[in-house]
């Protein structure tokens, strides 16, 4: 797909044959909106057999269950890692308070723990544990 800016500054998107770049194809550029509309019209003509739809629904349900379970497991693992970091942090603070470990070393380790906590928290925010809306949409389309 290629982007082009019209003379009034409006952005247009076009599909084109890759062969136009090496002059092996002379197909015209096609407006993205027209191509997408044609695809939508074509999809309206497609009909699946009841057996295919039922099989697809079964596969989707199994995949959704597996993916949801994996996401929950991943979320639990990340939460456990965060709790472990909390314990490490508390232990370091106790050692520092007792004067057992050098302050500079404690500060360095606390920074490392904070960085790890940030990475884990970011991963935790990315965990998808509800794919149900997407599955409902696909089921509706079937």
Order of alpha helices (4+ residues) and beta strands (2+ residues): beta-beta-beta-alpha-alpha-alpha-alpha
